């Protein structure tokens, strides 16, 4: 089983990025998917989550109205669209799959800086 994130990078404040997380080796459609982030010197924080059917979407207050989580079960992929990025969004972003087991990706770096 594997989760592979991509789409991170360096962006100026106010910019946008779209992260992708592609799953393989397990039945993606049965798994609840989440995005977490970890900033330097801080713990891992839940950013957004989405249920198996694409509903029950939740966000941490800091990203509400700016980030959008979605999933494409046909492509075994979960996305995180990030708009109006702030320096405080700088972190390594991880995706997580949870059902019978828990799987984590290796993370993708997002740096918001001018």
C-alpha positions in Angstrom: 0.0 0.0 0.0 1.3 3.4 -0.9 0.3 7.1 -0.9 2.2 9.6 -3.0 1.8 13.3 -2.6 2.7 15.9 -5.2 2.1 19.5 -6.0 4.0 21.3 -3.3 6.4 24.1 -3.9 7.3 27.7 -3.3 4.6 30.3 -3.7 4.1 33.9 -2.9 1.6 35.0 -0.3 -1.9 35.2 -1.9 -1.0 32.5 -4.4 -2.5 29.0 -4.9 -1.4 25.4 -5.1 -3.2 22.1 -5.7 -1.8 19.1 -3.9 -2.6 15.6 -5.1 -2.3 12.3 -3.3 -2.4 9.1 -5.3 -3.2 5.8 -3.6 -2.3 2.3 -4.6 -2.3 -1.1 -3.1 -5.6 -0.8 -1.2 -9.3 -0.2 -1.8 -9.2 3.6 -1.9 -13.0 4.0 -2.2 -13.5 2.4 1.2 -11.1 4.8 3.0 -11.7 8.1 4.8 -9.0 10.5 3.5 -7.4 13.4 5.3 -4.7 16.0 4.8 -2.4 16.9 7.6 0.5 19.4 7.8 3.5 19.8 10.0 5.3 23.1 10.3 8.9 23.4 11.6 9.1 22.8 15.3 5.4 22.0 15.6 3.2 18.9 15.8 1.2 17.4 13.0 -2.1 19.2 12.5 -5.3 17.9 10.7 -6.1 20.3 7.9 -9.1 18.7 6.1 -10.9 15.4 5.8 -13.4 13.8 3.5 -15.5 10.7 3.8 -15.7 7.8 1.4 -18.5 9.2 -0.7 -17.1 12.7 -0.9 -19.3 14.0 1.9 -18.8 14.9 5.6 -16.0 17.3 4.7 -14.3 19.1 7.5 -11.6 21.8 7.8 -9.5 23.3 10.5 -10.7 26.8 11.2 -7.4 28.3 9.9 -8.1 27.2 6.4 -11.9 27.5 6.1 -12.9 29.4 3.0 -9.4 29.1 1.5 -8.8 25.4 1.1 -10.9 22.8 -0.6 -10.6 19.0 -0.3 -12.0 16.7 -2.9 -11.5 13.1 -4.1 -11.8 11.2 -7.4 -12.5 7.6 -6.5 -12.0 6.6 -10.2 -8.4 7.9 -10.0 -7.7 6.8 -6.5 -6.7 10.4 -5.7 -7.5 13.0 -3.1 -6.8 16.7 -3.7 -6.3 19.8 -1.6 -6.8 23.1 -3.4 -5.2 25.9 -1.5 -6.0 29.5 -2.3 -5.0 32.8 -0.7 -2.0 31.1 0.8 -0.3 32.7 3.9 3.2 32.4 5.3 1.6 30.5 8.2 0.6 27.7 5.8 4.2 26.8 5.3 4.6 23.2 6.3 5.1 19.7 5.0 1.7 18.4 3.9 0.8 14.7 4.3 -2.2 12.7 3.2 -3.6 9.9 5.3 -6.0 7.0 4.5 -8.0 5.4 7.3 -10.3 2.4 7.5 -9.1 -1.1 8.4 -5.6 0.2 8.5 -3.9 3.6 8.5 -1.6 4.7 5.7 0.5 7.9 5.4 2.3 9.4 2.5 5.8 10.8 2.6 4.7 14.4 2.5 5.2 17.4 0.1 6.7 20.7 1.1 4.7 23.9 0.8 6.6 27.1 1.3 4.7 30.5 1.3 7.2 33.3 1.1 7.9 36.5 -0.8 
